[in-house]
Amino acid sequence: MRYDVLVDWDAEARVWYVTESNVPGLVTEAPTLDAMLQKLEVMVPEMLEENGFHVAPDVPFYLLTQHRGHASQSH
């Protein structure tokens, strides 16, 4: 099974937060992508176990980022 976690940047709160995931019940935020990755390494297997999934010793997941920006032309 492939587990995907999509995170987006909240500029006002200055945090990355989970917007979509196929890991049941996964909700979290972190100030940096490194901090998010560290949290997810613990939370993904925990949430899977809590929801009755068989969890292997090493649970692979994909951290996908999304950030809306604005480009401007410089003259």
C-alpha positions as CSV (number, residue, x, y, z in Angstrom):
1,M,0.0,0.0,0.0
2,R,1.2,3.5,-0.8
3,Y,0.6,6.1,1.8
4,D,0.5,9.7,0.6
5,V,0.5,12.8,2.8
6,L,-0.2,16.2,1.0
7,V,0.8,19.3,2.9
8,D,0.2,22.9,2.2
9,W,1.7,26.1,3.5
10,D,-0.3,28.5,5.6
11,A,1.4,31.8,5.2
12,E,-0.6,33.5,7.9
13,A,0.0,30.9,10.6
14,R,3.5,30.1,9.1
15,V,3.1,26.4,9.2
16,W,2.8,23.4,6.9
17,Y,-0.4,21.4,7.5
18,V,-1.8,18.2,6.2
19,T,-4.6,18.8,3.7
20,E,-5.1,15.3,2.3
21,S,-3.9,11.8,3.2
22,N,-5.0,8.2,2.8
23,V,-3.8,7.6,6.4
24,P,-7.0,7.7,8.5
25,G,-7.2,10.4,11.1
26,L,-3.9,12.0,10.2
27,V,-4.0,15.7,11.2
28,T,-0.9,17.7,12.1
29,E,1.1,20.9,11.4
30,A,4.7,21.9,11.6
31,P,6.8,25.1,11.0
32,T,9.2,23.5,8.6
33,L,9.1,20.5,6.1
34,D,11.9,18.9,8.1
35,A,9.8,19.1,11.3
36,M,6.8,17.8,9.4
37,L,8.8,14.8,8.1
38,Q,10.0,14.0,11.6
39,K,6.4,14.1,12.9
40,L,5.1,12.0,10.1
41,E,7.7,9.3,10.6
42,V,6.1,8.7,14.1
43,M,2.5,9.6,13.3
44,V,1.9,7.6,10.1
45,P,2.5,4.1,11.7
46,E,0.7,5.2,14.9
47,M,-2.4,6.3,13.0
48,L,-2.4,3.1,10.9
49,E,-2.1,0.9,14.0
50,E,-4.9,2.9,15.8
51,N,-7.2,2.3,12.8
52,G,-6.6,-1.5,12.7
53,F,-4.1,-1.7,9.9
54,H,-1.3,-4.2,10.0
55,V,1.9,-2.2,10.3
56,A,5.2,-3.4,9.0
57,P,8.4,-2.5,10.8
58,D,9.1,0.0,8.1
59,V,6.1,2.0,6.7
60,P,6.9,3.9,3.5
61,F,5.0,7.1,2.8
62,Y,5.3,10.0,0.4
63,L,5.3,13.6,1.6
64,L,3.9,15.8,-1.2
65,T,4.0,19.5,-0.9
66,Q,1.9,22.2,-2.3
67,H,2.6,25.9,-2.0
68,R,0.7,28.7,-3.8
69,G,3.0,31.5,-4.8
70,H,2.9,34.6,-7.0
71,A,5.4,35.4,-9.7
72,S,6.0,38.9,-10.8
73,Q,8.0,40.4,-13.6
74,S,10.9,42.6,-12.8
75,H,11.6,45.4,-15.3
